[in-house]
Amino acid sequence: MTATVKPRPGPVPRSAGRPRPWRPSARHRRLAWIGDAVGTLAIVSVVIVVLLWLAGGNVNVFRQVGGPMTALGRLTGLVASDFLLLQVLLMARIPWVEQVWGHGGLARKHRWLGFTSFWMMIVHIVLITIGYAQASHVNLVAELWDLTIHYAGMLLAAAGTLALIMVVVTSIRRARRKMRYESWHLIHLYSYLGVGLALPHQLWTGADFRSSPWATVYWWTLWAAAIGAVIVFRLVYPLLSSLRHRLVVTSVRREGPGVFSVTMGGNRLDRMGLQPGQFCQWRFLHGAGWTRAQPFSVSNVPTAHSLRITVQQVGDGSDRLANARPGTRVLFEGPYGTMTADRRTRRDVLLIGSGVGITPLRGLAEMINSERISSRRAAPSVVVIQRTRSIEETLFVQEFTALARQGVRVIPLIGRRGPASEWFPGPGVVSATNALRRLVPDVADREIYLCGPRAWTHQVKRTLHDLHVPASAIHTEDFAG
């Protein structure tokens, strides 16, 4: 039998009828400024590359045999190199950059830069080969062979190109969906190798790299910044943080079918900067595969000595974690994610989670509900919608019951959806737009936090769009990548 919760009008929330004015936090405004500055610097870097190309006399090359192809090939190669280095800087997970766009936002920018730089690199190879072949009066195959074999650094560049091709192929969504996260992540690390193998080619044979002292200084600075950022923020900083906080597993507890929580203890965990709604990349130092990091959200409000993550068993990494013993050492990278309370621009919130996606929202509900803005204004109104297929799969029942006694409104939506019932429980036809409007009349005036499967999240976003919720008021996080 399918358990179904039919939408019923709830009590009118405190904010019904008009939006609640809310002043974004100082941190929110500062991050917006940083985002504008970082975006401007990225554009400036491309402009500098074009100016250096012009200063290198490439316009005059157009008058030579094969010159147009050669000059344009150099330009596409330079811009591709600039994009590759910007991509590496995004992969470095620089904290203040990650906090601006979030893990999902960075992944989208990383993906765009990756595909764009790859195709510009292919165009660079084609144009340079054609230009040199025209100048030397030989066929394209012979010229490509000569470039690869006899030009300094070109064999390494060819190997780097093959590594990048492998990364690009496995990054296509259809191919990626068929791969385990651990396998895809391992292959994705070859992008570092691909970029690194291209460096000698640019150093030894890049005419525009050596055309002037300014060009040399610029490119060396950009390469040094990219490599330094990876070393500092992917290796040194996470290791020092792990040593400082000394995380260990204290308990593993079953929460529901295929879902368990891992509680960790450590030193001054309240100084990790980890907020409800965020996640870290965790490495549990036991058994095979401990070197592979896994992204898991914190599922409570961390204290000075304890924090908790909640995990669904969906692969080798989570299966191994379910058997972790107390005392197991833990390394971490992070925290990551922008789905935090201080990012909102409205006072009242609606948290919607599906299945194990309720995990980051559990701590968010507690944290936001505990806020006291001033003596003249009430605490925020917090509504939680928990979507599950069965009562047995409903997580944190006792904890949400306790939060309900503290003023949080918890709405369970339990049951399998019907063929035409969108993301609400079936089996009858249910308009998600009308149902959500009845459940939360002031939904358009609230800040929305979503977490769940990607297809489900897109469905909920469409419903919110139909209810005139602005995209800027909707917060989600994509952990993949």
C-alpha positions as CSV (number, residue, x, y, z in Angstrom):
1,M,0.0,0.0,0.0
2,T,1.3,3.4,-0.8
3,A,1.2,6.0,2.0
4,T,0.1,9.3,0.7
5,V,0.1,12.7,2.4
6,K,-2.5,14.9,0.8
7,P,-1.7,18.6,0.8
8,R,-3.8,20.5,3.3
9,P,-3.7,24.2,4.1
10,G,-1.5,24.8,7.1
11,P,-1.7,27.7,9.5
12,V,-1.0,31.0,7.9
13,P,2.7,31.7,8.6
14,R,3.8,34.9,10.3
15,S,5.0,36.4,7.0
16,A,1.9,35.7,4.9
17,G,0.7,38.6,2.8
18,R,3.9,40.6,2.4
19,P,7.7,40.0,2.1
20,R,9.8,40.4,5.1
21,P,12.6,43.0,4.7
22,W,16.0,41.4,5.3
23,R,19.4,43.0,5.1
24,P,22.0,40.6,3.7
25,S,24.9,39.8,6.0
26,A,28.1,41.7,5.6
27,R,29.8,38.5,4.5
28,H,27.1,38.1,1.8
29,R,27.9,41.6,0.4
30,R,31.6,41.0,0.6
31,L,31.4,37.8,-1.3
32,A,29.3,39.5,-4.0
33,W,32.1,42.0,-4.4
34,I,34.8,39.3,-4.5
35,G,32.8,37.5,-7.3
36,D,32.7,40.7,-9.4
37,A,36.5,41.2,-8.8
38,V,37.4,37.6,-9.7
39,G,35.2,37.7,-12.9
40,T,36.8,41.0,-13.9
41,L,40.3,39.6,-13.4
42,A,39.5,36.6,-15.6
43,I,38.4,38.9,-18.4
44,V,41.4,41.1,-17.9
45,S,43.7,38.1,-18.3
46,V,42.2,37.3,-21.7
47,V,42.6,41.0,-22.8
48,I,46.2,41.0,-21.7
49,V,46.8,37.8,-23.8
50,V,45.4,39.5,-26.9
51,L,47.4,42.7,-26.3
52,L,50.6,40.6,-25.9
53,W,49.7,38.8,-29.1
54,L,49.3,42.2,-30.9
55,A,52.5,43.5,-29.4
56,G,54.4,40.4,-30.6
57,G,54.0,41.6,-34.3
58,N,51.5,39.0,-35.3
59,V,49.6,41.5,-37.4
60,N,52.6,41.7,-39.7
61,V,52.7,37.9,-40.0
62,F,49.4,38.1,-42.0
63,R,51.4,39.4,-45.0
64,Q,53.5,36.2,-45.2
65,V,52.7,32.9,-46.9
66,G,50.7,30.9,-44.4
67,G,50.8,33.9,-42.1
68,P,47.0,34.3,-41.4
69,M,46.7,30.7,-40.3
70,T,49.9,30.9,-38.2
71,A,48.9,34.1,-36.5
72,L,45.4,33.0,-35.7
73,G,46.8,29.6,-34.5
74,R,49.1,31.4,-32.1
75,L,46.2,33.5,-30.8
76,T,43.9,30.5,-30.2
77,G,46.8,28.7,-28.5
78,L,47.4,31.6,-26.2
79,V,43.8,32.0,-25.2
80,A,43.5,28.2,-24.8
81,S,46.5,28.3,-22.4
82,D,44.9,31.2,-20.5
83,F,41.7,29.3,-20.1
84,L,43.5,26.1,-19.1
85,L,45.3,28.0,-16.3
86,L,42.0,29.7,-15.2
87,Q,40.5,26.2,-15.1
88,V,43.4,25.0,-12.9
89,L,42.8,27.9,-10.5
90,L,39.2,26.8,-10.2
91,M,40.3,23.2,-9.5
92,A,42.5,24.5,-6.8
93,R,39.4,25.2,-4.6
94,I,40.6,28.5,-3.3
95,P,38.4,29.1,-0.3
96,W,37.2,32.7,-1.1
97,V,36.5,31.8,-4.7
98,E,34.6,28.6,-3.8
99,Q,32.5,30.6,-1.3
100,V,31.5,33.1,-4.0
101,W,30.0,30.6,-6.5
102,G,29.8,27.3,-4.5
103,H,30.9,23.9,-5.6
104,G,28.2,23.6,-8.2
105,G,28.8,27.0,-9.7
106,L,32.6,26.4,-9.9
107,A,31.9,23.0,-11.5
108,R,29.8,24.7,-14.2
109,K,32.5,27.3,-14.9
110,H,35.2,24.6,-14.8
111,R,33.2,22.6,-17.3
112,W,32.7,25.6,-19.7
113,L,36.4,26.6,-19.5
114,G,37.4,23.0,-19.9
115,F,35.5,22.4,-23.1
116,T,36.2,25.8,-24.5
117,S,39.9,25.6,-23.9
118,F,40.0,22.0,-25.4
119,W,38.3,23.0,-28.6
120,M,40.5,26.2,-28.9
121,M,43.5,23.9,-28.4
122,I,42.3,21.7,-31.3
123,V,41.8,24.7,-33.5
124,H,45.3,25.9,-32.5
125,I,46.8,22.7,-33.6
126,V,44.9,22.7,-36.9
127,L,45.7,26.3,-37.8
128,I,49.4,26.1,-36.9
129,T,49.8,22.9,-38.9
130,I,48.0,24.5,-42.0
131,G,50.0,27.7,-41.7
132,Y,53.4,26.0,-41.3
133,A,52.5,23.6,-44.2
134,Q,51.6,26.5,-46.5
135,A,54.9,28.3,-45.6
136,S,57.0,25.1,-46.2
137,H,55.0,23.9,-49.2
138,V,54.4,20.4,-47.7
139,N,51.3,18.4,-47.0
140,L,49.5,18.6,-43.7
141,V,50.4,15.1,-42.5
142,A,54.1,15.6,-43.1
143,E,54.0,19.0,-41.4
144,L,52.1,17.6,-38.4
145,W,54.7,14.8,-38.1
146,D,57.6,17.3,-38.3
147,L,56.1,19.5,-35.7
148,T,55.5,16.7,-33.3
149,I,58.9,15.0,-33.7
150,H,61.3,17.8,-34.2
151,Y,60.0,20.8,-32.3
152,A,61.1,21.0,-28.7
153,G,58.4,20.0,-26.2
154,M,55.9,18.9,-28.8
155,L,56.0,15.2,-27.9
156,L,55.2,16.1,-24.3
157,A,52.4,18.5,-25.6
158,A,51.0,15.6,-27.7
159,A,50.9,13.4,-24.6
160,G,49.2,16.2,-22.7
161,T,46.6,16.6,-25.5
162,L,45.8,12.8,-25.3
163,A,45.4,13.1,-21.5
164,L,43.0,16.1,-22.0
165,I,41.0,14.2,-24.6
166,M,40.5,11.4,-22.1
167,V,39.3,13.8,-19.5
168,V,36.9,15.6,-22.0
169,V,35.4,12.3,-23.2
170,T,34.7,11.1,-19.7
171,S,33.2,14.5,-18.8
172,I,30.5,14.2,-21.4
173,R,27.3,13.8,-19.3
174,R,26.2,10.6,-21.0
175,A,29.6,8.9,-20.4
176,R,29.9,10.3,-16.9
177,R,26.5,8.9,-15.8
178,K,27.8,5.4,-16.6
179,M,30.9,5.7,-14.4
180,R,31.3,5.5,-10.6
181,Y,32.2,8.8,-9.0
182,E,35.5,7.4,-7.7
183,S,36.6,6.3,-11.2
184,W,35.5,9.5,-12.9
185,H,37.3,11.6,-10.2
186,L,40.5,9.6,-10.7
187,I,40.5,10.1,-14.5
188,H,39.6,13.7,-14.0
189,L,42.9,14.3,-12.2
190,Y,44.7,13.6,-15.5
191,S,43.7,17.2,-16.5
192,Y,46.6,18.3,-14.2
193,L,48.9,16.0,-16.1
194,G,47.6,17.3,-19.4
195,V,48.1,20.9,-18.5
196,G,51.6,20.2,-17.0
197,L,52.8,18.5,-20.1
198,A,51.9,21.5,-22.2
199,L,54.2,23.8,-20.3
200,P,57.6,22.8,-21.9
201,H,56.1,23.4,-25.4
202,Q,55.1,26.9,-24.5
203,L,58.4,27.7,-22.8
204,W,60.7,26.3,-25.5
205,T,58.9,27.0,-28.8
206,G,56.2,29.6,-28.0
207,A,57.1,32.7,-29.9
208,D,54.7,34.9,-28.1
209,F,55.9,33.5,-24.7
210,R,59.4,34.8,-25.5
211,S,58.5,37.8,-27.6
212,S,59.1,40.3,-24.8
213,P,60.1,40.5,-21.2
214,W,56.6,41.5,-20.3
215,A,55.1,38.5,-22.0
216,T,57.6,36.2,-20.3
217,V,56.9,37.7,-16.8
218,Y,53.1,37.5,-17.4
219,W,53.1,33.8,-18.4
220,W,55.5,32.8,-15.7
221,T,53.4,34.6,-13.1
222,L,50.2,32.9,-14.3
223,W,51.8,29.5,-14.3
224,A,53.3,30.0,-10.9
225,A,50.0,31.2,-9.5
226,A,48.1,28.2,-10.8
227,I,50.7,25.7,-9.6
228,G,51.1,27.4,-6.3
229,A,47.3,27.5,-5.7
230,V,47.0,23.8,-6.3
231,I,49.9,23.0,-4.0
232,V,48.7,25.3,-1.2
233,F,44.9,24.7,-1.3
234,R,44.7,21.1,-2.5
235,L,47.6,19.7,-0.4
236,V,49.1,21.9,2.2
237,Y,46.0,23.6,3.6
238,P,43.9,20.5,3.9
239,L,46.7,18.6,5.6
240,L,47.4,21.3,8.1
241,S,43.6,21.6,8.9
242,S,43.4,17.8,9.4
243,L,46.4,17.8,11.7
244,R,45.0,20.8,13.7
245,H,41.5,19.4,14.3
246,R,42.5,15.7,14.7
247,L,39.2,14.2,13.6
248,V,38.3,10.6,14.6
249,V,35.2,8.5,14.2
250,T,33.3,8.2,17.5
251,S,30.3,6.2,16.4
252,V,28.4,4.8,13.3
253,R,24.6,4.6,13.7
254,R,21.9,3.3,11.3
255,E,19.3,5.9,10.4
256,G,17.1,4.0,8.0
257,P,17.3,1.5,5.1
258,G,20.7,1.9,3.5
259,V,21.4,5.2,5.4
260,F,23.7,5.7,8.4
261,S,25.3,8.5,10.3
262,V,28.9,8.9,11.3
263,T,29.7,11.0,14.3
264,M,33.2,12.4,14.6
265,G,35.1,14.1,17.4
266,G,38.1,16.3,17.4
267,N,39.8,19.5,18.5
268,R,38.1,22.9,18.2
269,L,35.7,21.7,15.5
270,D,33.8,25.0,15.8
271,R,36.8,26.7,14.2
272,M,36.7,24.5,11.1
273,G,34.3,27.1,9.5
274,L,31.9,24.3,8.7
275,Q,28.3,25.5,8.7
276,P,25.0,23.5,8.4
277,G,24.3,23.1,4.7
278,Q,28.0,22.7,3.8
279,F,30.0,19.6,3.0
280,C,33.6,18.4,3.1
281,Q,35.6,15.9,1.1
282,W,36.3,13.2,3.6
283,R,39.0,10.5,3.7
284,F,38.6,7.8,6.4
285,L,41.9,6.1,7.0
286,H,41.0,2.5,7.1
287,G,40.8,-0.3,4.5
288,A,41.3,-0.2,0.8
289,G,40.4,3.0,-1.0
290,W,41.1,5.4,1.8
291,T,43.0,7.7,-0.6
292,R,39.7,8.5,-2.5
293,A,37.8,11.4,-1.0
294,Q,34.0,11.4,-0.7
295,P,31.7,14.4,-0.5
296,F,29.3,14.2,2.4
297,S,27.2,17.0,4.1
298,V,27.2,17.8,7.8
299,S,23.8,16.7,9.2
300,N,23.7,18.7,12.4
301,V,25.0,21.9,13.9
302,P,28.7,21.2,14.6
303,T,30.0,21.9,18.1
304,A,33.5,22.4,19.5
305,H,34.0,18.7,19.9
306,S,31.6,16.9,17.6
307,L,30.0,16.8,14.2
308,R,28.0,14.4,12.2
309,I,27.5,13.3,8.5
310,T,24.8,11.1,7.2
311,V,25.5,8.8,4.3
312,Q,23.5,6.6,1.9
313,Q,25.1,3.4,0.9
314,V,25.4,3.6,-2.9
315,G,29.0,2.4,-3.7
316,D,32.2,0.9,-2.5
317,G,33.3,4.0,-0.5
318,S,30.0,4.3,1.4
319,D,29.9,0.6,2.0
320,R,33.4,0.7,3.5
321,L,32.5,3.7,5.6
322,A,29.5,1.9,7.1
323,N,32.0,-0.5,8.7
324,A,34.3,2.2,10.1
325,R,35.3,1.6,13.7
326,P,35.5,4.2,16.5
327,G,39.0,5.7,16.6
328,T,39.4,5.7,12.8
329,R,41.4,8.8,11.8
330,V,39.8,11.2,9.3
331,L,41.3,13.7,6.8
332,F,39.2,16.3,5.2
333,E,39.2,19.1,2.6
334,G,36.8,22.0,3.0
335,P,34.3,23.1,4.0
336,Y,32.6,23.7,0.7
337,G,29.2,24.9,-0.4
338,T,27.1,28.0,-0.3
339,M,23.9,26.6,0.9
340,T,24.2,28.3,4.3
341,A,22.0,30.5,6.4
342,D,24.1,33.6,6.0
343,R,23.6,33.6,2.2
344,R,19.9,34.3,2.3
345,T,18.4,37.7,1.5
346,R,15.0,37.0,3.2
347,R,14.2,36.3,6.8
348,D,11.8,33.3,6.4
349,V,12.8,30.1,4.7
350,L,11.4,26.9,3.1
351,L,13.6,23.9,3.2
352,I,12.7,21.1,0.8
353,G,14.6,17.8,0.8
354,S,14.1,14.4,-0.9
355,G,15.4,11.2,0.7
356,V,19.0,11.6,2.0
357,G,18.9,15.1,0.6
358,I,17.3,16.2,3.9
359,T,20.7,15.7,5.5
360,P,22.1,19.3,5.0
361,L,18.7,20.8,5.7
362,R,18.4,19.2,9.1
363,G,21.2,21.4,10.6
364,L,20.0,24.4,8.6
365,A,16.5,24.2,10.1
366,E,18.0,24.2,13.7
367,M,20.4,27.0,13.0
368,I,18.0,29.3,11.3
369,N,15.3,28.7,13.9
370,S,17.6,29.6,16.7
371,E,18.3,33.1,15.3
372,R,17.2,36.0,17.3
373,I,17.4,39.1,15.1
374,S,16.6,41.8,17.6
375,S,14.3,42.6,20.5
376,R,11.9,44.3,18.1
377,R,11.6,41.5,15.5
378,A,10.6,37.8,15.8
379,A,12.7,34.9,14.9
380,P,12.6,33.6,11.3
381,S,9.7,31.3,10.2
382,V,11.1,27.9,9.2
383,V,9.1,25.4,7.2
384,V,10.6,22.0,6.3
385,I,9.1,19.7,3.6
386,Q,10.6,16.2,3.8
387,R,9.8,14.0,0.7
388,T,10.2,10.2,1.1
389,R,8.8,7.1,-0.5
390,S,7.9,5.4,2.8
391,I,7.7,6.0,6.5
392,E,10.7,3.6,6.9
393,E,12.8,5.9,4.8
394,T,12.0,9.1,6.7
395,L,15.1,10.3,8.5
396,F,15.6,12.2,11.7
397,V,12.0,11.7,12.9
398,Q,12.8,12.3,16.5
399,E,15.0,15.3,15.8
400,F,12.4,17.0,13.6
401,T,9.8,16.3,16.2
402,A,11.9,18.2,18.7
403,L,12.4,21.0,16.3
404,A,8.6,21.2,15.7
405,R,8.2,21.8,19.4
406,Q,10.5,24.7,19.0
407,G,8.5,26.3,16.3
408,V,9.7,24.7,13.1
409,R,6.8,23.6,10.8
410,V,7.6,20.1,9.5
411,I,5.6,18.7,6.5
412,P,6.2,15.1,5.6
413,L,5.3,14.1,2.0
414,I,5.3,10.3,2.1
415,G,4.6,7.9,-0.8
416,R,5.5,7.1,-4.3
417,R,4.5,9.6,-6.9
418,G,2.0,8.7,-9.6
419,P,2.7,9.0,-13.4
420,A,1.2,12.5,-13.6
421,S,1.8,13.8,-10.1
422,E,5.1,15.6,-10.6
423,W,7.1,15.5,-7.4
424,F,4.2,15.2,-4.9
425,P,3.0,11.8,-3.7
426,G,0.5,9.9,-5.9
427,P,-1.4,8.0,-7.0
428,G,-3.9,10.6,-8.1
429,V,-3.0,13.6,-10.2
430,V,-1.6,16.4,-8.1
431,S,-0.6,19.8,-9.3
432,A,2.6,20.5,-7.4
433,T,2.1,24.2,-8.0
434,N,-1.3,24.4,-6.4
435,A,-0.4,21.9,-3.6
436,L,2.7,23.8,-2.6
437,R,0.8,27.1,-2.6
438,R,-1.8,25.6,-0.3
439,L,0.8,24.2,2.0
440,V,3.0,27.3,2.2
441,P,0.9,30.3,1.1
442,D,3.8,32.8,1.3
443,V,6.3,30.6,-0.6
444,A,7.1,33.4,-3.0
445,D,8.3,35.5,-0.1
446,R,10.7,32.9,1.4
447,E,14.2,31.9,0.7
448,I,14.3,28.3,-0.6
449,Y,16.9,25.6,0.1
450,L,16.7,22.5,-2.0
451,C,18.6,19.2,-1.8
452,G,17.8,15.9,-3.6
453,P,18.4,14.0,-6.8
454,R,19.1,16.2,-9.8
455,A,16.0,15.4,-11.8
456,W,13.8,15.9,-8.7
457,T,15.5,19.2,-8.0
458,H,14.8,20.5,-11.5
459,Q,11.1,19.6,-11.0
460,V,10.9,21.5,-7.8
461,K,12.6,24.5,-9.4
462,R,10.0,24.5,-12.1
463,T,7.3,24.5,-9.5
464,L,8.9,27.4,-7.7
465,H,9.3,29.3,-10.9
466,D,5.6,28.9,-11.6
467,L,5.0,30.3,-8.1
468,H,7.1,33.4,-9.0
469,V,10.0,32.6,-6.7
470,P,13.1,34.4,-8.1
471,A,16.1,32.3,-9.0
472,S,18.2,34.4,-6.6
473,A,16.2,33.1,-3.7
474,I,16.7,29.4,-4.5
475,H,19.8,27.7,-3.1
476,T,21.0,24.2,-4.2
477,E,24.3,22.4,-4.2
478,D,25.8,19.9,-6.6
479,F,28.4,17.8,-4.9
480,A,29.7,16.1,-8.0
481,G,33.0,17.2,-9.5
